[in-house]
Amino acid sequence: MRIAVFSDIHANLPALEAVLRDADEVGVDELWCLGDVVGYGADPDGCVELVRERTDVCLVGNHDLAVLDELDTSTFSSAAAAAVEWTAKNSSKRSLKFLRGLEPADTSRAAALYHASPRDPVWEYVLWPEQAAECLVVQERRVSFIGHSHVALFFSAEEPEEGSERPPEARGWQAGAGTRLEIGDGRWLINPGSVGQPRDGDSRAAWLELDTESWHATYHRVEYEIERAAAAIERAGLPEHLAKRLFVGR
């Protein structure tokens, strides 16, 4: 089975549309979303509707939970908190109901899915090999996917020895467009990057193609109408910074 795995849409409708077109051209069988459908961007209802119609599984992310008033925003940046408040006021009841029915993890599939990490599906940012090593031990599948950090990267380690109390040494790298991983052996923790607000220096929307028969994973980046997404943010009266950052992928 070939699967499109993507995360952190953040109400960026042009980016989501571009990713879905790209995945359709590749010819995937299923679509898995790792959460944060809303927040930051100005098209929450459009993104929720597409995710509802197209995905086979969708997780809830920390921004989704904040919009539902199920997560405190005191640790959010001022721009993120402002976007949460705007989104809560400008999302339809239908969209909020959909988000309220989601969970932050799904371990029922060939690969385990977490919005943030296997240790903390809602909040932990996994950016360093030392963190990843501990997550690789506790994840419920040999291969897991995470979002949340908006950085396309991956970590791998050998299977831990039976009875060992020490986590295996993990190695990690940032992944550029076209990176292809052979993930048939060992343990893997993989982040596909962000659809709607990349933070790895590449402004293009990110997604990952997973083949569960050959156990290969391929990173994809796709151009989208950044000007359209930025203009929507500005028209909505959201913080200007949220529009400008889209152009630089930070």
Number of C-alpha atoms within 10 A of each C-alpha: 11 20 20 28 28 28 32 29 33 28 27 31 29 23 27 27 18 20 27 20 13 18 22 13 9 13 13 18 13 16 21 20 26 30 34 28 32 35 30 29 29 30 23 24 21 19 24 24 13 14 22 15 9 15 15 13 19 28 24 25 30 24 30 25 25 21 25 17 13 12 13 13 19 8 8 13 10 12 15 19 20 16 26 25 17 19 27 19 10 14 18 13 11 12 17 19 11 15 24 15 10 17 19 22 24 18 14 10 10 11 19 19 33 29 32 25 28 27 18 15 23 24 16 15 18 27 17 14 19 16 16 28 24 17 22 31 20 13 22 16 20 19 21 24 26 31 31 27 23 24 24 26 23 25 24 23 21 15 16 16 10 6 6 8 9 11 19 20 16 21 16 19 13 14 21 17 16 12 13 16 16 12 18 15 13 14 23 29 28 24 33 31 34 30 30 33 31 25 18 20 12 19 23 27 28 32 28 27 22 24 18 15 9 12 15 15 24 19 23 24 22 16 14 20 14 21 14 14 22 22 14 18 24 17 10 14 11 20 16 14 13 20 22 17 15 23 17 14 19 15
